[in-house]
Amino acid sequence: MRFITNNKQIECVRNVPTGDGESTRDCVVVSFDDNQNIIPAHVEACLTVPENKILLGWLKERALLTKKLENESVEETVLDALPALLSRAQDALIRSNTLDLELHRKLKSSLQEFDNKLNLFHPLTNGSPLVMNKMQEEEVLKEKLNNIRDNL
């Protein structure tokens, strides 16, 4: 069971076998408003007991992440989201056949400038990152990007 935010809804996605019995596909079992912090009754009725426990943990983690994002500056959120975005950008480069010359120059220049500023940055501290065990990395990134969008 996975939980995905999509169009202001939380979709409960179950992996089910296809008709041939040899492969599986994702199936949205039920969805509900993404502003909920508890499991609505109609959702609880559609999920198994273990799935409801997983969803409860997911909702708790999402609430903790939301509180963290509300208490940090947009600059902190941008920096926090950057490693995941860079990872996605690396994946995009691997899958791309070509790259626009001007975009290549802008990327190289921006990354070099960022690296220079990063090397000069002091003081460095040991923070206490919020550990996410239930939420998928892509859902955490969505929450961070939504927070950035809402604060621009």
C-alpha positions in Angstrom: 0.0 0.0 0.0 1.3 3.4 -1.0 -0.2 6.8 -0.4 0.1 9.5 -3.0 -1.0 13.1 -2.9 -2.7 14.1 -6.2 -5.0 17.0 -7.0 -5.6 17.8 -3.3 -6.4 14.2 -2.6 -4.6 11.4 -0.8 -4.9 8.3 -2.9 -4.5 4.9 -1.3 -2.8 2.8 -3.9 -2.7 -1.0 -3.7 -0.6 -3.2 -5.9 -2.9 -5.9 -7.3 -2.3 -8.9 -9.6 -3.4 -8.6 -13.2 -5.7 -11.1 -14.9 -2.8 -13.2 -16.1 -1.6 -13.6 -12.6 2.0 -13.0 -13.6 2.2 -9.3 -13.3 0.8 -6.6 -11.0 -0.6 -3.1 -11.4 -1.4 -0.2 -9.2 -5.0 0.4 -8.2 -6.4 3.4 -6.4 -8.6 1.8 -3.7 -9.9 5.0 -2.2 -9.0 8.6 -1.9 -9.8 11.5 0.5 -9.1 15.2 1.0 -5.5 15.9 1.7 -6.3 18.3 4.5 -7.3 15.3 6.8 -5.0 14.3 9.7 -7.2 11.3 10.7 -8.5 8.4 8.7 -12.0 9.1 7.4 -14.5 6.3 8.1 -15.1 5.5 4.4 -11.3 5.1 3.9 -10.9 2.9 7.0 -13.7 0.6 5.7 -11.9 0.1 2.3 -8.5 -0.8 3.8 -7.3 -3.8 5.7 -6.3 -3.4 9.4 -2.5 -3.4 8.5 -3.1 -0.9 5.7 -5.0 1.4 8.2 -2.0 1.2 10.6 0.4 2.2 7.8 -1.9 5.0 6.7 -2.1 6.3 10.3 1.7 6.4 10.5 1.9 8.1 7.1 -0.6 10.8 8.2 1.4 11.3 11.4 4.7 11.7 9.5 3.0 14.1 7.1 1.7 16.2 10.0 5.2 16.4 11.5 6.7 17.4 8.1 4.0 20.0 7.6 4.8 21.5 11.1 8.5 21.5 10.3 8.0 23.2 7.0 5.7 25.8 8.6 8.5 26.6 11.2 11.4 27.0 8.7 12.1 29.7 6.2 11.5 29.1 2.5 15.3 29.4 2.1 15.8 26.5 4.4 13.2 24.4 2.6 14.8 25.2 -0.8 18.2 24.0 0.4 16.6 21.0 2.1 14.8 20.0 -1.2 17.9 20.6 -3.4 19.6 17.2 -3.0 16.5 15.4 -4.1 16.0 17.8 -7.0 19.6 17.3 -8.1 19.1 13.5 -8.0 16.1 13.9 -10.2 18.1 16.1 -12.6 20.8 13.5 -12.8 18.2 10.8 -13.6 16.9 13.2 -16.3 20.3 13.6 -17.8 20.8 9.8 -18.0 17.4 9.4 -19.8 18.0 12.4 -22.2 19.4 12.0 -25.7 20.2 15.7 -26.2 20.7 18.8 -24.1 20.2 22.4 -25.3 23.5 24.2 -25.4 22.2 27.3 -23.6 20.6 25.2 -20.9 23.9 23.3 -20.5 25.8 26.6 -20.0 23.2 27.9 -17.5 23.4 24.6 -15.5 27.2 24.6 -15.5 27.4 28.2 -14.4 24.7 27.9 -11.7 26.2 24.7 -10.3 29.7 26.3 -10.2 28.4 29.4 -8.6 26.5 27.4 -6.0 29.5 25.2 -5.3 31.7 28.3 -4.7 29.1 29.8 -2.3 28.7 26.4 -0.6 32.5 26.1 0.0 32.6 29.6 1.6 29.6 28.9 3.9 30.3 28.9 7.7 29.4 28.0 10.3 28.2 24.5 9.6 26.0 22.8 12.3 24.8 19.4 13.0 21.0 19.5 12.6 18.5 16.9 13.6 16.8 15.9 10.4 13.2 14.7 10.5 13.3 11.0 9.7 10.6 9.7 7.4 9.9 6.0 7.5 6.3 5.8 6.1 6.2 8.6 3.5 7.9 7.9 0.2 10.7 10.2 -0.8 8.7 11.6 -3.7 5.8 12.5 -1.4 8.2 14.3 1.0 9.7 16.2 -2.0 6.1 17.2 -3.1 5.4 18.6 0.3 8.6 20.6 0.3 8.0 21.9 -3.2 4.4 22.8 -2.4 5.7 24.8 0.6 8.2 26.6 -1.6 5.5 27.4 -4.2 3.1 28.7 -1.5 5.9 31.0 -0.1 7.1 32.5 -3.4 
